[in-house]
């Protein structure tokens, strides 16, 4: 994921997207939801930098949904353990 950030900073957006897509796929394969959300945020940042605002919003919304889901899951586990 850090390589994607470097390529984005250099303006190599296509290469950055490739790295973030790979990171997103690895997150899905390993069931790392937090990693997926972070990868989606990074992809959204590239789309924003490219001026692809609709795609950026769509990607950020996916990341937000995962983040909300993780928070709800954590609350549910915490609530259950507290009883």
GROMACS elastic network, one bead per residue, 0.5 to 0.9 nm:
[ bonds ]
;  ai    aj funct       b0    kb
    1     4     6  0.52157   500
    1     5     6  0.66664   500
    1    16     6  0.87162   500
    1    19     6  0.63444   500
    1    20     6  0.59250   500
    1    22     6  0.84024   500
    1    23     6  0.60114   500
    1    24     6  0.89668   500
    1    38     6  0.88714   500
    1    39     6  0.72019   500
    1    42     6  0.83686   500
    2     5     6  0.50332   500
    2     6     6  0.64097   500
    2     7     6  0.87705   500
    2    19     6  0.86472   500
    2    20     6  0.89450   500
    3     6     6  0.51037   500
    3     7     6  0.62586   500
    3     8     6  0.85453   500
    3    16     6  0.73127   500
    3    19     6  0.68806   500
    3    20     6  0.86612   500
    4     7     6  0.51769   500
    4     8     6  0.60857   500
    4     9     6  0.85935   500
    4    12     6  0.89926   500
    4    13     6  0.85235   500
    4    15     6  0.70809   500
    4    17     6  0.69064   500
    4    18     6  0.76653   500
    4    19     6  0.50878   500
    4    20     6  0.59091   500
    4    42     6  0.81471   500
    5     8     6  0.50511   500
    5     9     6  0.61710   500
    5    10     6  0.86691   500
    5    16     6  0.66099   500
    5    19     6  0.87722   500
    5    20     6  0.85603   500
    5    42     6  0.75703   500
    5    46     6  0.89968   500
    6     9     6  0.50690   500
    6    10     6  0.62731   500
    6    11     6  0.86663   500
    6    12     6  0.86637   500
    6    16     6  0.76690   500
    7    11     6  0.62042   500
    7    12     6  0.50636   500
    7    13     6  0.66245   500
    7    14     6  0.85629   500
    7    15     6  0.64026   500
    7    16     6  0.51328   500
    7    17     6  0.89064   500
    7    19     6  0.89117   500
    8    12     6  0.54787   500
    8    13     6  0.52539   500
    8    14     6  0.84389   500
    8    15     6  0.78223   500
    8    16     6  0.53327   500
    8    17     6  0.82648   500
    8    45     6  0.87529   500
    8    46     6  0.66467   500
    8    49     6  0.85940   500
    9    12     6  0.75433   500
    9    13     6  0.85034   500
    9    16     6  0.89314   500
   10    13     6  0.81793   500
   11    14     6  0.87352   500
   11    16     6  0.85483   500
   11    49     6  0.88794   500
   12    15     6  0.55775   500
   12    16     6  0.62570   500
   12    17     6  0.87936   500
   13    17     6  0.60809   500
   13    18     6  0.86023   500
   13    46     6  0.63838   500
   13    47     6  0.84473   500
   13    49     6  0.84617   500
   13    50     6  0.76917   500
   14    17     6  0.51390   500
   14    18     6  0.63374   500
   14    19     6  0.88850   500
   14    46     6  0.88753   500
   15    18     6  0.50577   500
   15    19     6  0.64437   500
   15    20     6  0.87336   500
   16    19     6  0.52304   500
   16    20     6  0.61927   500
   16    21     6  0.85113   500
   16    42     6  0.89094   500
   16    43     6  0.81175   500
   16    46     6  0.75330   500
   17    20     6  0.50629   500
   17    21     6  0.58989   500
   17    22     6  0.84721   500
   17    42     6  0.85424   500
   17    43     6  0.62754   500
   17    46     6  0.71537   500
   17    47     6  0.88295   500
   18    21     6  0.51224   500
   18    22     6  0.62172   500
   18    23     6  0.86543   500
   19    22     6  0.50804   500
   19    23     6  0.61880   500
   19    24     6  0.85902   500
   20    24     6  0.60490   500
   20    25     6  0.85689   500
   20    39     6  0.56013   500
   20    40     6  0.76400   500
   20    42     6  0.68162   500
   20    43     6  0.61942   500
   21    25     6  0.61866   500
   21    26     6  0.86473   500
   21    39     6  0.74127   500
   21    40     6  0.84402   500
   21    43     6  0.77728   500
   22    25     6  0.50992   500
   22    26     6  0.62240   500
   22    27     6  0.86021   500
   22    39     6  0.89292   500
   23    26     6  0.51037   500
   23    27     6  0.61628   500
   23    28     6  0.86791   500
   23    35     6  0.77166   500
   23    36     6  0.74981   500
   23    39     6  0.62708   500
   24    27     6  0.50553   500
   24    28     6  0.63162   500
   24    29     6  0.87312   500
   24    35     6  0.71115   500
   24    36     6  0.50708   500
   24    37     6  0.81545   500
   24    38     6  0.83353   500
   24    39     6  0.53946   500
   24    40     6  0.70857   500
   25    28     6  0.50780   500
   25    29     6  0.61848   500
   25    30     6  0.86190   500
   25    36     6  0.78719   500
   26    29     6  0.50302   500
   26    30     6  0.60613   500
   26    31     6  0.82470   500
   26    32     6  0.80029   500
   26    35     6  0.85391   500
   26    36     6  0.82354   500
   27    30     6  0.52699   500
   27    31     6  0.57402   500
   27    33     6  0.64031   500
   27    34     6  0.79632   500
   27    35     6  0.54502   500
   27    36     6  0.51231   500
   27    37     6  0.88292   500
   27    39     6  0.83497   500
   28    32     6  0.62447   500
   28    33     6  0.70814   500
   28    35     6  0.84634   500
   28    36     6  0.66691   500
   29    32     6  0.77406   500
   30    33     6  0.85828   500
   31    34     6  0.88705   500
   31    35     6  0.87161   500
   31    36     6  0.85268   500
   32    35     6  0.52719   500
   32    36     6  0.63333   500
   32    37     6  0.88594   500
   33    37     6  0.62397   500
   33    38     6  0.86317   500
   33    66     6  0.68125   500
   33    67     6  0.81227   500
   33    70     6  0.76402   500
   34    37     6  0.51136   500
   34    38     6  0.62649   500
   34    39     6  0.86338   500
   34    63     6  0.89447   500
   34    66     6  0.75785   500
   34    67     6  0.71278   500
   34    70     6  0.77406   500
   35    38     6  0.50460   500
   35    39     6  0.60893   500
   35    40     6  0.85419   500
   36    39     6  0.50775   500
   36    40     6  0.61383   500
   36    41     6  0.86073   500
   36    63     6  0.74394   500
   36    66     6  0.79798   500
   37    40     6  0.50929   500
   37    41     6  0.62079   500
   37    42     6  0.86829   500
   37    60     6  0.86089   500
   37    62     6  0.75670   500
   37    64     6  0.72861   500
   37    65     6  0.85166   500
   37    66     6  0.60852   500
   37    67     6  0.65643   500
   38    41     6  0.50316   500
   38    42     6  0.62601   500
   38    43     6  0.86407   500
   38    63     6  0.71728   500
   39    42     6  0.50556   500
   39    43     6  0.61667   500
   39    44     6  0.85363   500
   39    63     6  0.81944   500
   40    44     6  0.60423   500
   40    45     6  0.85599   500
   40    59     6  0.58586   500
   40    60     6  0.65481   500
   40    61     6  0.89731   500
   40    62     6  0.71631   500
   40    63     6  0.54888   500
   41    45     6  0.62528   500
   41    46     6  0.88431   500
   41    56     6  0.87161   500
   41    59     6  0.70200   500
   41    60     6  0.57991   500
   41    62     6  0.87808   500
   41    63     6  0.61753   500
   41    64     6  0.86848   500
   42    45     6  0.50243   500
   42    46     6  0.64990   500
   42    47     6  0.88152   500
   42    60     6  0.89398   500
   43    46     6  0.51514   500
   43    47     6  0.63268   500
   43    48     6  0.85832   500
   43    56     6  0.75232   500
   43    59     6  0.70302   500
   43    60     6  0.83757   500
   44    47     6  0.50730   500
   44    48     6  0.60542   500
   44    49     6  0.85725   500
   44    52     6  0.89792   500
   44    53     6  0.87005   500
   44    55     6  0.72879   500
   44    57     6  0.70742   500
   44    58     6  0.80352   500
   44    59     6  0.53424   500
   44    60     6  0.57275   500
   44    63     6  0.89662   500
   45    49     6  0.61522   500
   45    50     6  0.86083   500
   45    56     6  0.68723   500
   45    60     6  0.86148   500
   46    49     6  0.50259   500
   46    50     6  0.61863   500
   46    51     6  0.86438   500
   46    52     6  0.85267   500
   46    56     6  0.77783   500
   47    50     6  0.50050   500
   47    51     6  0.62150   500
   47    53     6  0.65967   500
   47    54     6  0.85349   500
   47    55     6  0.63559   500
   47    56     6  0.50233   500
   47    57     6  0.88041   500
   47    59     6  0.86668   500
   48    51     6  0.50886   500
   48    52     6  0.56485   500
   48    53     6  0.55954   500
   48    54     6  0.87585   500
   48    55     6  0.80621   500
   48    56     6  0.54876   500
   48    57     6  0.84355   500
   49    52     6  0.75530   500
   49    53     6  0.87322   500
   50    53     6  0.81324   500
   51    54     6  0.87665   500
   51    56     6  0.84855   500
   52    55     6  0.55392   500
   52    56     6  0.61541   500
   52    57     6  0.88143   500
   53    57     6  0.61409   500
   53    58     6  0.85710   500
   54    57     6  0.52202   500
   54    58     6  0.62309   500
   54    59     6  0.86488   500
   55    58     6  0.50806   500
   55    59     6  0.61329   500
   55    60     6  0.85564   500
   56    59     6  0.51650   500
   56    60     6  0.60664   500
   56    61     6  0.85322   500
   57    60     6  0.50857   500
   57    61     6  0.60571   500
   57    62     6  0.86842   500
   58    61     6  0.51886   500
   58    62     6  0.64606   500
   58    63     6  0.88754   500
   59    62     6  0.51882   500
   59    63     6  0.64052   500
   59    64     6  0.86867   500
   60    63     6  0.50411   500
   60    64     6  0.60919   500
   60    65     6  0.86232   500
   61    65     6  0.61374   500
   61    66     6  0.87094   500
   62    65     6  0.51537   500
   62    66     6  0.64385   500
   62    67     6  0.87174   500
   63    66     6  0.52564   500
   63    67     6  0.62221   500
   63    68     6  0.86547   500
   64    68     6  0.60683   500
   64    69     6  0.84571   500
   65    68     6  0.51555   500
   65    69     6  0.60906   500
   65    70     6  0.86416   500
   66    70     6  0.61575   500
   66    71     6  0.86339   500
   67    70     6  0.51402   500
   67    71     6  0.62661   500
   67    72     6  0.86473   500
   68    71     6  0.51304   500
   68    72     6  0.61523   500
   68    73     6  0.85642   500
   69    72     6  0.51281   500
   69    73     6  0.61050   500
   69    74     6  0.85917   500
   70    73     6  0.50738   500
   70    74     6  0.61478   500
   70    75     6  0.85739   500
   71    74     6  0.51235   500
   71    75     6  0.61625   500
   71    76     6  0.85925   500
   72    75     6  0.50494   500
   72    76     6  0.61200   500
   72    77     6  0.86879   500
   73    76     6  0.50776   500
   73    77     6  0.62964   500
   73    78     6  0.85915   500
   74    77     6  0.52010   500
   74    78     6  0.60731   500
   74    79     6  0.84465   500
   75    78     6  0.50342   500
   75    79     6  0.58832   500
   75    80     6  0.84131   500
   76    79     6  0.51181   500
   76    80     6  0.60888   500
   76    81     6  0.86373   500
   77    80     6  0.51232   500
   77    81     6  0.62028   500
   77    82     6  0.86440   500
   78    81     6  0.52163   500
   78    82     6  0.61979   500
   79    82     6  0.52231   500
   79    83     6  0.67868   500
   80    83     6  0.57120   500
